[in-house]
Amino acid sequence: MNGTKKIFHSPYRRGADYGVWFGLYLTALFFATAYSMSQPPLGLLSLVLMSGVPAVIYIMLRRSYVSDLGKTLFSSLWMEGIMIFLCGGMIASFIAVMYMRWIEPNFLDHQVTMMIDLYNSTDWERGKEFAEMLQRARDQHLIPRPIELAVDMLWLIVFSGSILSMLMSLLVQARSVKPKKV
């Protein structure tokens, strides 16, 4: 083996490493989505960021697969993808809680107010019913706290990320790795 040995990294370690970057990506997505009602161009940005998630995950998993010379097992790629979403989701959820709790404590109430105003301003009968339902939820203190919203956000990220990682792992392995010329 001429003295060189290829080191295969743990899917947990790689997932955590990529998860830091993905957490920043998800944080940008959170802020773009959160402010898309008051800043309409951010709606387009959030759509682009959401649409880009599969490509970002594919690129990350493909890098791992290529660095392992195409020998990474499907289960390892899938676990790496799950870890990317878990670590990234934890970072984005933590930042979202910090933001909603200490930087803008009225963030959720402000969002609910904007939604009520939006639905009340429409001619759509269902919209007015939805606005009334939101108003009753606010009056009965049923609007989630920041930590509850962040936990729900994390569950959604990890669950959907698990499914997406499975599909991306299949796509990554569908394309073979060409051996490097020495």
C-alpha positions as CSV (number, residue, x, y, z in Angstrom):
1,M,0.0,0.0,0.0
2,N,3.0,2.2,-0.5
3,G,2.7,4.0,2.9
4,T,-0.5,5.9,2.2
5,K,-3.7,5.0,3.9
6,K,-7.1,6.6,3.2
7,I,-8.9,7.6,6.4
8,F,-12.6,7.0,6.3
9,H,-14.4,9.5,8.6
10,S,-17.4,8.8,10.8
11,P,-20.7,9.9,9.3
12,Y,-21.5,11.5,12.7
13,R,-18.3,13.6,12.5
14,R,-18.9,14.7,8.9
15,G,-22.5,15.4,9.6
16,A,-21.7,17.6,12.6
17,D,-19.0,19.4,10.6
18,Y,-21.4,20.0,7.6
19,G,-24.2,20.7,10.1
20,V,-22.4,23.9,11.3
21,W,-22.6,25.4,7.8
22,F,-26.0,24.0,7.2
23,G,-27.2,25.6,10.5
24,L,-26.1,29.0,9.2
25,Y,-28.0,28.3,6.0
26,L,-31.1,27.4,8.0
27,T,-30.7,30.5,10.1
28,A,-30.7,32.6,7.0
29,L,-33.8,30.8,5.8
30,F,-35.5,31.4,9.2
31,F,-34.8,35.2,9.0
32,A,-35.8,35.4,5.3
33,T,-39.0,33.6,6.0
34,A,-39.8,35.5,9.2
35,Y,-39.4,38.9,7.5
36,S,-41.0,38.0,4.2
37,M,-44.3,39.5,5.2
38,S,-42.8,43.0,5.9
39,Q,-40.1,42.8,3.3
40,P,-41.6,41.1,0.2
41,P,-38.2,40.5,-1.6
42,L,-37.2,38.2,1.3
43,G,-40.1,36.0,0.3
44,L,-38.3,35.3,-3.0
45,L,-35.0,34.7,-1.1
46,S,-36.7,32.3,1.3
47,L,-38.2,30.4,-1.7
48,V,-34.8,30.2,-3.3
49,L,-33.2,29.0,0.0
50,M,-35.9,26.4,0.5
51,S,-35.5,25.1,-3.0
52,G,-31.8,25.0,-2.6
53,V,-31.8,22.6,0.4
54,P,-31.8,19.4,-1.7
55,A,-28.9,20.7,-3.8
56,V,-26.9,21.7,-0.7
57,I,-27.4,18.3,0.9
58,Y,-26.5,16.5,-2.3
59,I,-23.3,18.5,-2.7
60,M,-22.3,17.7,0.9
61,L,-23.0,14.0,0.7
62,R,-21.4,13.8,-2.7
63,R,-18.1,15.3,-1.3
64,S,-18.1,12.6,1.3
65,Y,-18.7,9.9,-1.2
66,V,-16.0,11.1,-3.5
67,S,-13.5,11.5,-0.7
68,D,-14.2,7.9,0.3
69,L,-13.5,6.9,-3.3
70,G,-17.1,5.8,-3.8
71,K,-17.0,3.2,-1.1
72,T,-19.3,4.8,1.4
73,L,-22.3,2.6,2.3
74,F,-25.8,3.9,1.7
75,S,-26.5,3.8,5.5
76,S,-23.5,5.9,6.3
77,L,-24.5,8.5,3.7
78,W,-28.0,8.5,5.1
79,M,-26.8,8.9,8.7
80,E,-24.5,11.7,7.7
81,G,-27.4,13.5,6.1
82,I,-29.5,13.0,9.2
83,M,-26.7,14.4,11.3
84,I,-26.4,17.4,9.0
85,F,-30.0,18.2,9.5
86,L,-29.9,17.4,13.3
87,C,-26.8,19.6,14.0
88,G,-27.9,22.3,11.5
89,G,-31.4,22.3,13.0
90,M,-30.1,22.6,16.5
91,I,-28.1,25.7,15.6
92,A,-30.9,27.3,13.7
93,S,-33.4,26.6,16.5
94,F,-31.1,27.9,19.1
95,I,-30.5,31.1,17.2
96,A,-34.3,31.5,16.6
97,V,-35.0,31.1,20.3
98,M,-32.4,33.6,21.3
99,Y,-33.7,36.0,18.7
100,M,-37.4,35.6,19.7
101,R,-36.7,35.7,23.4
102,W,-34.1,38.4,23.9
103,I,-33.7,40.5,20.7
104,E,-37.3,40.7,19.6
105,P,-39.6,39.3,22.4
106,N,-42.8,40.4,20.6
107,F,-41.8,38.7,17.4
108,L,-44.5,36.0,17.5
109,D,-47.2,38.3,18.6
110,H,-46.2,40.7,15.8
111,Q,-46.4,37.9,13.2
112,V,-49.9,36.9,14.4
113,T,-51.0,40.5,14.3
114,M,-49.8,40.8,10.7
115,M,-51.6,37.5,9.7
116,I,-54.8,38.7,11.4
117,D,-54.6,42.0,9.5
118,L,-53.8,40.3,6.3
119,Y,-56.7,37.8,6.5
120,N,-59.2,40.6,7.7
121,S,-58.3,42.7,4.7
122,T,-59.2,40.0,2.1
123,D,-62.7,39.5,0.6
124,W,-62.3,35.8,1.1
125,E,-64.8,34.5,3.7
126,R,-62.5,31.8,4.8
127,G,-59.8,34.4,5.4
128,K,-62.0,36.3,7.8
129,E,-62.8,33.0,9.6
130,F,-59.1,32.3,9.9
131,A,-58.4,35.8,11.2
132,E,-61.1,35.2,13.9
133,M,-59.6,31.9,14.8
134,L,-56.2,33.5,15.2
135,Q,-57.6,36.2,17.3
136,R,-59.3,33.7,19.6
137,A,-56.1,31.7,19.9
138,R,-54.2,34.9,20.9
139,D,-57.0,35.9,23.4
140,Q,-56.8,32.4,25.0
141,H,-52.9,32.6,25.1
142,L,-52.6,29.6,22.7
143,I,-49.8,31.1,20.6
144,P,-46.7,29.0,21.2
145,R,-43.7,30.3,23.1
146,P,-40.4,30.7,21.3
147,I,-39.0,27.5,22.8
148,E,-42.1,25.5,21.7
149,L,-41.8,26.9,18.2
150,A,-38.1,26.1,18.1
151,V,-38.7,22.5,19.2
152,D,-41.4,22.0,16.6
153,M,-39.1,23.6,14.0
154,L,-36.3,21.2,15.0
155,W,-38.6,18.1,14.7
156,L,-39.8,19.2,11.3
157,I,-36.2,19.8,10.1
158,V,-34.9,16.4,11.3
159,F,-37.9,14.4,10.1
160,S,-38.0,16.0,6.6
161,G,-34.2,16.0,6.5
162,S,-34.2,12.3,7.2
163,I,-36.4,11.6,4.2
164,L,-34.5,14.0,2.0
165,S,-31.2,12.5,3.1
166,M,-32.3,9.1,2.1
167,L,-33.2,10.3,-1.4
168,M,-30.0,12.3,-1.8
169,S,-27.9,9.3,-0.6
170,L,-29.5,7.2,-3.4
171,L,-28.8,9.9,-5.9
172,V,-25.2,10.3,-4.7
173,Q,-24.5,6.6,-5.1
174,A,-26.2,6.5,-8.5
175,R,-23.3,8.4,-10.0
176,S,-20.0,6.5,-9.9
177,V,-16.7,8.0,-8.8
178,K,-14.0,8.2,-11.4
179,P,-10.6,7.1,-10.0
180,K,-8.0,9.8,-9.8
181,K,-5.1,9.6,-12.2
182,V,-1.7,9.5,-10.5
